[in-house]
């Protein structure tokens, strides 16, 4: 009679039938790292575009050079964005391969991108606000889940 009341749950299954996998958290973390790598590449492309616009069409922005938080000429801003963008694309590719240097570089670059875009905010507010939001997501993904990236080396 006592056997009739025993649960016949398979090993590894909690009551209620839910299946727990050991690697669920790892899979989520690797997804965040992939997200960070893809977004680093996109953010790099955004910075390259913003840099080229500053170099080739400085009249496109909403303020003149004097209206920026940090007063640089648009040529200097263009080169800053261009270099930051190229390095961000390379870091994004490295993040997607699981390289530790790329994770650290990605966090530093995303932080620098936040600062650069804060200073550039008056020139193109909506665009720079979006980039800052994406930078923060990348920092979160790499700081919280970066250790879960698969390493190839």
C-alpha positions in Angstrom: 0.0 0.0 0.0 2.8 2.4 0.8 4.1 1.9 -2.8 0.9 3.2 -4.3 1.6 6.6 -2.9 5.2 6.9 -4.1 5.9 9.2 -7.0 7.4 7.6 -10.1 9.4 10.7 -11.2 12.4 9.8 -13.4 15.8 10.8 -11.9 16.7 14.4 -12.7 13.1 15.6 -13.0 11.5 17.7 -10.3 7.9 17.2 -9.3 5.6 18.8 -11.8 7.4 17.4 -14.8 9.8 20.3 -15.5 13.1 19.3 -16.9 16.2 21.0 -15.5 19.3 21.2 -17.6 22.7 22.0 -16.2 23.7 24.1 -19.2 20.6 26.3 -19.3 22.4 29.3 -17.8 25.5 28.7 -19.9 23.4 28.7 -23.1 21.8 32.0 -22.1 25.2 33.4 -21.3 26.6 32.3 -24.6 23.6 33.9 -26.3 24.4 37.2 -24.5 28.0 37.0 -25.6 27.0 36.4 -29.2 24.6 39.4 -28.9 27.5 41.5 -27.6 29.8 40.4 -30.5 27.1 41.2 -33.1 26.3 44.5 -31.5 30.0 45.5 -31.2 30.2 45.0 -35.0 27.1 47.1 -35.5 28.2 49.8 -33.1 31.6 49.8 -34.9 29.8 50.3 -38.2 27.6 53.1 -36.6 30.8 54.8 -35.4 32.4 54.5 -38.9 29.3 56.0 -40.5 29.2 58.8 -37.9 32.9 59.4 -38.4 32.6 59.6 -42.2 29.6 62.0 -41.9 31.7 64.2 -39.6 34.6 64.2 -42.0 32.6 64.6 -45.2 29.3 66.4 -44.3 29.8 68.4 -41.1 26.8 70.6 -42.0 24.6 67.5 -41.4 24.7 67.8 -37.6 22.2 69.9 -35.5 24.9 72.1 -33.9 28.2 73.6 -35.0 31.5 72.6 -33.4 31.0 75.2 -30.7 27.7 73.5 -29.6 29.4 70.3 -28.6 30.0 69.5 -24.9 33.7 69.1 -25.7 34.8 71.6 -28.3 36.6 69.7 -31.0 36.3 70.4 -34.7 34.3 67.9 -36.6 37.4 66.6 -38.4 38.8 65.5 -35.0 35.4 64.0 -34.0 35.3 62.2 -37.3 38.7 60.5 -36.8 37.8 59.6 -33.2 34.6 57.9 -34.4 36.3 56.3 -37.3 39.1 54.7 -35.3 36.8 53.7 -32.5 34.5 52.1 -35.0 37.2 50.0 -36.7 38.6 48.8 -33.4 35.0 47.9 -32.3 34.4 45.8 -35.4 37.6 43.9 -34.8 36.7 43.4 -31.1 33.2 42.2 -32.1 34.7 39.6 -34.3 37.1 38.6 -31.5 34.2 38.4 -29.0 32.3 36.0 -31.4 35.3 33.7 -31.4 35.5 33.7 -27.6 38.8 35.6 -27.3 39.4 37.0 -23.8 41.3 40.1 -25.1 38.2 40.9 -27.2 35.9 40.7 -24.2 38.1 43.2 -22.2 38.6 45.4 -25.2 34.8 45.3 -25.9 34.0 46.5 -22.4 36.6 49.3 -22.6 35.5 50.4 -26.0 31.8 50.4 -25.1 32.7 52.5 -22.1 34.7 54.9 -24.3 31.8 55.0 -26.8 29.4 56.1 -24.0 31.8 58.9 -23.1 32.4 60.0 -26.7 28.7 59.9 -27.5 27.8 61.9 -24.4 30.2 64.6 -25.6 28.7 64.4 -29.1 25.1 64.3 -27.9 24.1 67.8 -28.9 25.2 67.2 -32.5 22.7 64.3 -33.1 20.7 63.5 -30.0 18.5 60.6 -31.1 21.3 58.7 -32.8 23.8 59.1 -30.0 21.2 58.2 -27.3 20.5 54.9 -29.2 24.3 54.1 -29.4 24.7 54.8 -25.7 21.8 52.4 -24.9 23.4 49.7 -27.1 26.8 50.3 -25.5 25.3 49.7 -22.0 23.7 46.5 -23.2 27.1 45.3 -24.6 28.8 46.2 -21.3 26.2 44.2 -19.4 26.5 41.2 -21.7 30.3 41.1 -21.6 30.6 41.9 -17.9 27.9 39.5 -16.6 28.1 36.7 -19.2 31.5 37.1 -20.9 33.2 34.3 -18.9 30.7 31.8 -20.5 32.0 32.4 -24.0 33.5 29.4 -25.7 37.2 29.8 -26.2 38.8 28.5 -29.3 42.4 28.9 -28.3 
